[in-house]
Amino acid sequence: MKFLHTADAIRYPRMTTAELRESFLLDTLFHDGAVTLAYTDQDRAVIGGTIPVSAPLELKAQPELRSEYFCERRELGVLNLGGAGAITVDGAEYSLEKLDCLYIGRGAKEISFASEDANQPAAYYLLSYPAHASHPTRLARFAELQPVTLGSYETCNRRSIYKAIYKEGIQSCQLVMGFTLLAAGSNWNTMPAHTHMRRSEVYCYFDLDPAQRVVHLMGPPQETRHLLMANREVVISPGWSIHAGVGTTAYGFCWGMGGENQVYDDMDAVNITELL
């Protein structure tokens, strides 16, 4: 398990590009036949990726968690970014198509991931936070989610927001999770930018052509930096940092948060003219 010790707002302005990437970016989460995990000091989130191919893969508790099993004191959100597959939780099997999202509550002991077709394997993105209450495992199917459409074609940010784990949806202890899909011809996400000190946020960019990139904006509103991000790469956003980006083409991104407030629109907006 990789550890990410993110910088604070005081040290951040002096960091090089390489230091920023080492501190805030996860670019090697998805590997065939493996479960890869990373732990960040931001709200003690665990972030992971797995691509089961020929055989199911089990989610095990890493020694660093000091727990008997992964969800002993944690809850977990899983979004399928690849082909059809199934997740088995304590003997119950949940079939997932692309962009289906599964919430797994605290106390689930045995969790494994599988693909329906090894030639078109599932690719599961994992986001977990500590949980002090237990909620039942539930599946949110992409086909049943009701998107909220925001932005416009004129400002290049026409996008549909799909909420899966949130206050009015699948109940959790502190995890909030969903994803956004940009319309063809649009490339801006999350505008206007915002911060929210009450919770950290994690972005996973997906459905991005290998030859394309997303320019992810981060930092305090008056001290912004950027990271160039490729397909299925993840960036961590502390509460003091904005999180927005523009791509060289349309794409999707999974957003997930943990902290003390589950209200989706809890944010401190920053007008684009205020950014420096």
N, C-alpha and C positions, 0 to 999 in steps of 0.2 A: 504494500500500500504506500503510495507516494504521499508525502506531506507537503502542503502548500502553506507557507507562512506569508500571508499577504502584508504588504507595507501599509503604514498609516498615512494619513493625509499630509503629515509633516515631511516624511522621508520621500514620499512619492515624486515630488517635482524634480528631484536630483537623480532619478533612476534612468539608466540607459534603456534602449529598446530591448536589449537582451535581458536585462534585469526585470523589466515589466513583464515580458513573456514568461520568464521563469516563475514569477510571483503570482500572476493572475490567469495564465493560459494553460489549458490542458489540450494537447494536440496528439496524444497517442492513446486514446481510451479504447478504440475499437480494433480488436484483433480476432481473426478467425479462431474458434476453438478455445477461447480464454475469457475469463472475467477479470477486468482491470478496474481497480478502485483507487480513488484519491481522497485524502482527508484534508479539509481546509479549516483554518481557525475561524472563518466567518460562520457564526452560528453553528459551528461543529458539524457542518454538512459533509456527507460522504457522496462523492460523485463517481459514476461508473459507466462502463459500456461493455457489452458482450455480444458476440456473434456465434451462436451455436451452429455447428455445421453437421458433422456426422453423428453426434451424440449429445444428449442433454448435458447442460452445465449447471452445477450446483452453486448457489450463493452461500459461501461459508463466512463465518465470523473470523476476521483477521485478528492476530494476537494483539494488535494495537487497540482494538475495541474493548479488550478485557471483558468479553461476554461469552456465554456458552453458545449462542447462535446470533445471527446478524440482527434480527429484529427483536432481540430480548428487551432492549430499551429504545428501539428506533421504529420509525415508520418509513415507508418506501413508496415512491412513485416511479412507474415504469412506462415509457413511451416507446412503441415499436416504430422504428424508422425504416425498416426493411420489409422483407417478404413475410408471408403468413407464418405464424408459429403458435406456440402455446406455453403458458407459464403454469406450473403446478405449485400450489400452496397448501401444504399439509394434506396432500392427497386429492385436493380439488383442482381440476384442470380448467384453465381459462384460455380459450382460443382468442388470438389477437391477429387482426389484419393490420395493415399499415395505418399508423396514426391512431390506433386504439390505445387507451391509457388505462393502466391497472394500478389501483391503490392497494397496498398491503399494510395492514395495521400492526401495531406493536403486539408482540406475542406469537406471531407466525414463526414456526420453528424450521420447517423444511421448505425451501424455495428453489425451484430449478427452472431452467429456460431451455426451450427446444425450438427447432425450425421444422416446418412442414416439408420443405424441399431444400436439400443441401445445395442445389444449384442456384436457388434464390433464397438465401437464408434470411431469417429475421435479424434485426439489429436493434437490440434493446438498450435504451438510454436510461440510466438509473440515477435518481436523486433522493437522498435520505437525510432526515433530520432526527435529533433526539425527540422522543415522545413521552409525555407524562400521563397519557390517557390512551386507552385502546379503542379503536374503531374497526368495524368489520371490513374485510377485503371486498372491494367493489370494482367493477369494470365499466369504463366509459367508452362506448363505441363511437368512432368518428362519425359514422352515418347518423347517429342519433343526437349529436351535439348541435346546439343552435348558435351559429356564429354571430358575432357583433361586427358589423362592417364600419370601418372608420377611414378617414383620409379621402383624398381625391386623386384623380389622374393628373390634374393640373400641377399638383405639388409632389407628384411621383411617390405617393405613400398610400395608395389604395390598398387596404389590407383587411383580412378577416381574422378575428380573434376567437379562438375556441377555448373555453374554460372547462376544465375537467374536475380538478380537485380545488374547491374553493368554498366559501361560506354558504352559498346557495346551491352547491352541487354535492359532490362526494365529500363527506365530512372527514376531517382529519384533526390531529392535535395542533400542528402548526404549519404543516406543508401546504403550499398553494402552488398549483401547477397547471399548465396548459400550453398552447402553442399558437403561433400566428403564421398565416400564409399570405404572401404578397401577391397581388394581381400582376399579370403579365404587363410589362412596361413600367412597373413601380419598383423602387429599390430602397426607399427610406423606411426604417422601422422606428417605432416609439418616438414620434415627434409630436409635440415638443418634448424635449428631454426632461427628465425629472430625477429627483433623489427621494429616498425614504429611509431615514435613520432607524426606523422601527424594525427593519428587516433587510437582510442582504438578499441579493438576487443572482441567479446563475442563468446564463444563456447558452444553449447548444444550437449552433447553426446547422441546417441540413438541407438536402435537395439542392446543393450547390455544385455546379459543374466543376470538375477538377481544374479546369483552366481559369476559373473565376474566383473572385475573392470578395469578402465583406470587410469594409473599413469600419471597425468597431470603435466608437468614441467612448472615452472613459475619463475619470478624474473629477475634481471639483469643477463647478461651472466656469470659474474664471482661471482654470489651470488645466485645460484639457490636453489629452494625449490620444494616440490611436494605436490599435493593433490590427494587423492584416490577418484575417482568419480564413481558413479553408473549410471544406465540407466536414461536418461532424466534429468540429473543434468546439471547445467549451471555454467560456470566459467567466470569471468570478467578479462580481460587482459589490464592493462594500457599501454600507449605507450612505457614506459621504460622496459616492461617485455617481455620476450620470451613467446611463447605459443606453446607447442608441447607435445606429449604424446605417451605412449606405453600401449597397452592393453593386457590383458591375453587371448584375442581372437579378431577376427575381429569385427568391429563395424562401425558405421557411425557418423558423427558429422556435425552440422550446424554451419557455420561461418558467422558472421555478423560484420560490421564495420560502424563507423560513424566518421566524422572528416572533414578535409579540402582537402583531396585528394581521388578521386574515382578510381584511376588507380589500378587495381587489384594487379599487381606485384610490387607496391611501397613498398619496404621493405629493411631493412638493415640486410643482411644475416650474421649469425654467424656460423663459422665452428664448427663442433661437437668437435673437439680437443681443442677448445678455452673455452668450457663450464667448469665451476667449481661448 
